[in-house]
Amino acid sequence: MIGDKKVLFSGMQATGNLTLGNYLGALKNWVALSDEYECYYSVVDMHSITVRQDPATLRRRARTLLTLYIAAGLDPEKNCIYYQSHVSCHAELMWILNCFTYMGELNRMTQFKDKAAKHADNINAGLFTYPVLMAADILLYQADVVPVGIDQMQHLEITRDIAQRFNNLYGEVFTIPEAYIGKAGAKIMSLQDPSKKMSKSDENPNASIYLLDDPDTIIRKFKRAVTDSENQILYREEQPGIRNLLDIYCACTGKTPKEAEREFDGKGYGEFKLAVGEAVVGVLKPLQERMAALEKDKAYIDQVIKDNAQRAAYTANKTLRKVQKKVGFPERVR
């Protein structure tokens, strides 16, 4: 806790392009948390290299992601927005925490099994110890809360286990983080397969709406969205494609599913899909305009990167020095 505010940590990987699902499910909610919490929002580029990346592409995407954080409404003076790779404490604490993490715990991580299956030609140690780096990310800032989805809950649990194990040996060094359970962000599914989440790594470009898609592209993708042959617009499990489009429409307009059902009662799927597309265009327009202005202001973004890395490093170093002393590393001569 910093002052009277609890600390919140979260981050996104600098791989792929952010989707409407990332925005409605996470990023939009982050903005609302800024007043309540002391927030650290990282571009977790160190996590990104467990899978081979083109260096120039990774650099470009990392900068785009950091700029999108700001374009979406995160104030870099109120929130600490930084590159993970610019704060060496992440790697240093990870090494120490590796020595307090058991192989059996890492073997049980389902995400490792999933990624190893997808990248069988590159099953590296980083992929295996990825949860320990995530633990270091969270524990460095003494985070009280971490917004996590179901797929990340296992990583938060191992973070808590590692922190508790260290505290049992050395005293109250780490804050034990809790999952942030706030107002649930909209869970947005693929436009082409509504049984799967909308993903920035989907190979089908028509499955996802990207935050920087132009209006014509957005409308075209919604026109191609999977529906069904029932030709009725109802919010129910039996119509997953329609249900997903209603979720998107409601998230963008603030309407309830029942209100949306009444609005489109008796109307065809073509008219409905066009209305959903236009609602999304309206929501993304101010973000895209702000993004365009920020990308032109290179000096401002460079200053944010520099200042926020220093802020993050200051806090992270305080935790790291305490940990180094506890495990018996020699004190540094000033």
C-alpha positions as CSV (number, residue, x, y, z in Angstrom):
1,M,0.0,0.0,0.0
2,I,1.3,3.5,-0.9
3,G,-0.2,6.2,1.3
4,D,-3.9,5.4,1.7
5,K,-4.2,3.7,-1.7
6,K,-3.8,0.0,-2.4
7,V,-1.4,-0.9,-5.2
8,L,-2.6,-2.6,-8.4
9,F,-0.4,-4.2,-11.0
10,S,-1.2,-5.4,-14.5
11,G,0.3,-5.7,-17.9
12,M,-0.1,-6.8,-21.4
13,Q,2.3,-8.5,-23.8
14,A,3.8,-6.6,-26.7
15,T,2.7,-9.3,-29.2
16,G,0.0,-9.0,-31.8
17,N,-2.3,-6.0,-32.1
18,L,-4.8,-5.1,-29.3
19,T,-8.3,-6.2,-30.0
20,L,-11.7,-4.8,-29.1
21,G,-11.8,-7.7,-26.5
22,N,-8.6,-6.4,-24.9
23,Y,-10.1,-2.9,-24.7
24,L,-13.6,-3.8,-23.4
25,G,-12.4,-6.6,-21.2
26,A,-9.4,-4.9,-19.6
27,L,-8.0,-1.6,-20.8
28,K,-11.3,0.3,-20.5
29,N,-11.6,-0.9,-16.9
30,W,-8.0,0.1,-16.0
31,V,-8.9,3.7,-16.7
32,A,-11.7,3.5,-14.1
33,L,-9.3,2.1,-11.5
34,S,-6.8,5.0,-11.6
35,D,-8.5,7.0,-9.0
36,E,-9.0,4.1,-6.5
37,Y,-5.5,2.5,-6.7
38,E,-1.9,3.3,-7.1
39,C,-1.5,1.6,-10.5
40,Y,1.5,0.1,-12.3
41,Y,0.7,-0.9,-15.9
42,S,3.5,-2.6,-17.6
43,V,4.3,-3.5,-21.3
44,V,5.6,-6.9,-20.4
45,D,8.0,-7.3,-23.3
46,M,10.3,-9.7,-21.4
47,H,7.4,-12.2,-21.3
48,S,7.0,-11.8,-25.1
49,I,10.3,-13.4,-26.0
50,T,9.4,-16.9,-24.7
51,V,8.2,-17.1,-28.3
52,R,10.6,-16.0,-31.1
53,Q,10.0,-12.4,-32.1
54,D,11.2,-10.3,-34.9
55,P,13.3,-7.6,-33.0
56,A,12.1,-4.6,-35.0
57,T,8.5,-5.7,-34.9
58,L,8.7,-6.3,-31.1
59,R,10.1,-2.8,-30.5
60,R,7.4,-1.2,-32.7
61,R,4.6,-3.1,-31.0
62,A,5.9,-2.3,-27.5
63,R,5.8,1.4,-28.3
64,T,2.4,1.1,-29.9
65,L,1.1,-0.7,-26.9
66,L,2.5,1.8,-24.4
67,T,1.0,4.7,-26.5
68,L,-2.4,2.9,-26.7
69,Y,-2.4,2.8,-22.9
70,I,-2.3,6.6,-22.9
71,A,-4.7,6.9,-25.9
72,A,-7.2,4.8,-24.0
73,G,-7.2,7.3,-21.2
74,L,-4.5,6.2,-18.8
75,D,-2.8,9.3,-17.4
76,P,1.0,8.6,-17.3
77,E,1.4,11.0,-14.4
78,K,-1.3,9.3,-12.3
79,N,-0.4,5.8,-13.4
80,C,3.1,4.3,-13.8
81,I,3.2,3.1,-17.4
82,Y,6.5,1.5,-18.3
83,Y,8.4,-1.2,-20.2
84,Q,9.2,-4.2,-18.1
85,S,12.6,-4.6,-19.9
86,H,13.6,-1.1,-18.7
87,V,13.5,-2.1,-15.0
88,S,16.2,-4.7,-14.5
89,C,14.8,-5.6,-11.0
90,H,12.2,-7.8,-12.7
91,A,15.0,-10.2,-13.9
92,E,17.0,-9.9,-10.7
93,L,14.1,-10.7,-8.4
94,M,13.0,-13.5,-10.8
95,W,16.3,-15.3,-10.3
96,I,15.9,-15.2,-6.5
97,L,12.3,-16.4,-6.7
98,N,13.4,-19.2,-9.0
99,C,15.3,-20.6,-6.0
100,F,12.1,-20.6,-3.9
101,T,9.9,-22.2,-6.6
102,Y,9.5,-26.0,-6.9
103,M,9.7,-27.8,-10.2
104,G,6.4,-29.6,-9.3
105,E,4.6,-26.3,-9.1
106,L,5.8,-25.2,-12.5
107,N,5.0,-28.7,-14.0
108,R,1.4,-28.1,-13.1
109,M,1.0,-24.9,-15.0
110,T,-1.5,-25.5,-17.8
111,Q,-0.4,-22.5,-19.8
112,F,3.1,-24.1,-20.2
113,K,1.5,-27.3,-21.5
114,D,-0.6,-25.3,-24.0
115,K,2.2,-23.1,-25.2
116,A,4.6,-26.1,-25.4
117,A,2.1,-27.8,-27.7
118,K,1.8,-24.8,-29.9
119,H,5.6,-24.2,-30.1
120,A,7.0,-27.7,-30.0
121,D,10.2,-26.6,-31.8
122,N,11.0,-24.0,-29.1
123,I,10.2,-25.4,-25.6
124,N,12.6,-23.2,-23.8
125,A,13.4,-22.7,-20.1
126,G,11.8,-19.2,-20.2
127,L,8.5,-20.7,-21.2
128,F,8.7,-23.1,-18.2
129,T,9.7,-20.4,-15.6
130,Y,7.4,-17.7,-17.1
131,P,5.1,-17.8,-14.0
132,V,8.1,-16.9,-11.8
133,L,8.8,-13.8,-13.8
134,M,5.1,-12.9,-13.5
135,A,5.4,-13.4,-9.7
136,A,8.4,-11.0,-9.7
137,D,6.4,-8.5,-11.7
138,I,3.7,-8.4,-9.1
139,L,5.7,-8.7,-5.9
140,L,8.3,-6.0,-6.8
141,Y,5.6,-3.4,-6.4
142,Q,4.0,-4.9,-3.3
143,A,0.8,-5.2,-5.3
144,D,-2.3,-5.7,-3.1
145,V,-4.5,-6.6,-6.1
146,V,-4.1,-8.0,-9.6
147,P,-6.9,-8.0,-12.2
148,V,-6.8,-11.5,-13.6
149,G,-9.0,-13.6,-15.9
150,I,-9.7,-17.3,-15.3
151,D,-6.7,-18.3,-17.5
152,Q,-4.3,-16.3,-15.3
153,M,-5.7,-17.4,-11.9
154,Q,-3.2,-20.3,-11.7
155,H,-0.3,-17.8,-12.1
156,L,-1.6,-15.6,-9.3
157,E,-1.9,-18.7,-7.0
158,I,1.7,-19.6,-7.6
159,T,2.7,-16.0,-6.9
160,R,0.9,-16.2,-3.6
161,D,2.6,-19.5,-2.7
162,I,6.1,-18.2,-3.5
163,A,5.5,-15.0,-1.6
164,Q,4.1,-16.9,1.4
165,R,7.0,-19.3,1.4
166,F,9.5,-16.5,1.3
167,N,7.7,-14.6,4.1
168,N,7.6,-17.7,6.3
169,L,11.4,-17.9,6.1
170,Y,12.3,-14.2,6.3
171,G,9.4,-12.3,7.8
172,E,6.8,-10.0,6.1
173,V,8.8,-9.0,3.0
174,F,6.1,-9.4,0.4
175,T,2.5,-8.3,0.3
176,I,0.4,-11.3,-0.6
177,P,-1.6,-10.2,-3.6
178,E,-5.3,-10.9,-4.1
179,A,-7.2,-11.2,-7.3
180,Y,-9.0,-8.0,-8.3
181,I,-12.7,-8.9,-8.6
182,G,-14.4,-5.7,-9.8
183,K,-17.1,-5.1,-12.3
184,A,-16.5,-7.8,-14.9
185,G,-15.3,-6.5,-18.3
186,A,-17.2,-7.6,-21.3
187,K,-16.0,-11.1,-22.5
188,I,-15.8,-10.6,-26.2
189,M,-15.7,-13.7,-28.4
190,S,-14.3,-14.3,-31.9
191,L,-16.5,-13.0,-34.8
192,Q,-15.8,-16.2,-36.7
193,D,-16.0,-18.7,-33.9
194,P,-18.1,-17.5,-30.9
195,S,-16.9,-20.5,-28.8
196,K,-13.4,-18.9,-28.6
197,K,-12.3,-15.5,-27.1
198,M,-11.4,-12.8,-29.5
199,S,-7.6,-13.0,-29.7
200,K,-4.9,-10.8,-31.0
201,S,-3.1,-14.0,-32.2
202,D,-6.0,-15.3,-34.3
203,E,-4.8,-16.3,-37.7
204,N,-8.1,-15.3,-39.3
205,P,-8.1,-11.4,-39.5
206,N,-11.9,-11.4,-39.8
207,A,-12.2,-13.0,-36.3
208,S,-11.0,-9.9,-34.4
209,I,-11.6,-6.2,-34.4
210,Y,-8.3,-4.4,-33.8
211,L,-8.3,-1.1,-32.0
212,L,-6.6,0.7,-34.9
213,D,-8.8,-0.9,-37.6
214,D,-10.4,1.9,-39.8
215,P,-14.2,2.3,-39.9
216,D,-14.6,0.5,-43.3
217,T,-12.7,-2.5,-42.0
218,I,-14.7,-2.7,-38.8
219,I,-18.0,-2.5,-40.7
220,R,-16.8,-5.2,-43.2
221,K,-15.7,-7.6,-40.4
222,F,-19.1,-7.2,-38.6
223,K,-21.0,-7.9,-41.9
224,R,-19.0,-11.2,-42.1
225,A,-19.6,-12.1,-38.5
226,V,-21.0,-15.6,-37.9
227,T,-24.7,-15.7,-36.9
228,D,-27.2,-18.5,-37.6
229,S,-30.3,-19.3,-39.6
230,E,-32.9,-18.4,-36.9
231,N,-33.2,-14.8,-38.0
232,Q,-34.2,-13.6,-34.5
233,I,-32.1,-11.3,-32.3
234,L,-32.3,-12.9,-28.8
235,Y,-29.7,-13.0,-26.0
236,R,-29.5,-16.7,-25.3
237,E,-27.0,-19.6,-25.2
238,E,-28.5,-21.3,-28.3
239,Q,-27.4,-18.3,-30.4
240,P,-23.7,-17.8,-29.5
241,G,-23.0,-15.6,-32.5
242,I,-25.9,-13.2,-31.9
243,R,-25.3,-13.3,-28.1
244,N,-21.7,-12.1,-28.8
245,L,-22.8,-9.3,-31.0
246,L,-25.3,-8.2,-28.4
247,D,-22.5,-8.2,-25.8
248,I,-20.4,-6.0,-28.0
249,Y,-23.3,-3.7,-28.7
250,C,-24.3,-3.4,-25.1
251,A,-20.7,-2.8,-24.0
252,C,-20.4,0.0,-26.5
253,T,-23.8,1.7,-25.9
254,G,-24.4,1.0,-22.2
255,K,-27.7,-0.7,-23.0
256,T,-28.9,-3.9,-21.4
257,P,-29.4,-7.1,-23.5
258,K,-33.1,-6.8,-23.0
259,E,-33.1,-3.2,-24.2
260,A,-31.1,-4.2,-27.3
261,E,-33.4,-7.1,-28.0
262,R,-36.4,-4.7,-28.0
263,E,-34.5,-2.3,-30.2
264,F,-33.9,-4.9,-32.9
265,D,-37.1,-6.8,-32.6
266,G,-38.3,-7.7,-36.0
267,K,-35.2,-6.4,-37.7
268,G,-32.9,-8.5,-39.9
269,Y,-29.3,-9.7,-39.2
270,G,-27.9,-7.3,-41.8
271,E,-29.3,-4.2,-40.1
272,F,-28.3,-5.5,-36.7
273,K,-24.7,-6.2,-37.7
274,L,-24.4,-2.8,-39.3
275,A,-25.6,-1.1,-36.0
276,V,-23.1,-3.1,-33.9
277,G,-20.3,-2.1,-36.3
278,E,-21.3,1.6,-36.1
279,A,-21.4,1.4,-32.3
280,V,-17.9,0.1,-32.3
281,V,-16.7,2.7,-34.7
282,G,-18.1,5.4,-32.4
283,V,-16.4,4.0,-29.4
284,L,-13.0,3.6,-31.1
285,K,-13.0,6.9,-32.9
286,P,-11.8,9.1,-30.0
287,L,-9.1,6.5,-29.0
288,Q,-7.9,6.4,-32.6
289,E,-7.8,10.2,-32.9
290,R,-5.8,10.5,-29.6
291,M,-3.5,7.7,-30.8
292,A,-2.8,9.5,-34.1
293,A,-1.9,12.7,-32.2
294,L,0.3,10.9,-29.7
295,E,2.3,9.1,-32.4
296,K,3.2,12.4,-33.9
297,D,4.5,13.7,-30.5
298,K,7.7,11.5,-30.3
299,A,9.3,13.7,-27.7
300,Y,6.3,13.4,-25.3
301,I,6.2,9.6,-25.5
302,D,10.0,9.4,-25.1
303,Q,9.7,11.5,-21.9
304,V,6.9,9.3,-20.6
305,I,9.0,6.2,-21.2
306,K,12.0,7.7,-19.4
307,D,10.1,9.2,-16.4
308,N,7.9,6.2,-15.8
309,A,10.9,3.7,-16.0
310,Q,12.6,5.8,-13.3
311,R,9.4,5.8,-11.1
312,A,9.0,2.0,-11.5
313,A,12.7,1.3,-10.8
314,Y,12.6,3.4,-7.6
315,T,9.8,1.4,-6.1
316,A,11.1,-2.0,-7.5
317,N,14.6,-1.3,-6.1
318,K,13.2,-0.8,-2.6
319,T,11.7,-4.3,-2.7
320,L,14.7,-5.9,-4.4
321,R,17.3,-4.4,-1.9
322,K,15.2,-5.8,1.0
323,V,15.0,-9.2,-0.6
324,Q,18.8,-9.3,-1.4
325,K,19.5,-8.4,2.2
326,K,17.2,-11.2,3.5
327,V,18.8,-13.9,1.4
328,G,22.3,-12.9,2.5
329,F,23.8,-11.0,-0.5
330,P,26.6,-8.6,0.5
331,E,25.5,-5.0,0.9
332,R,26.5,-2.6,-1.9
333,V,29.2,-0.1,-1.1
334,R,27.7,3.4,-1.8
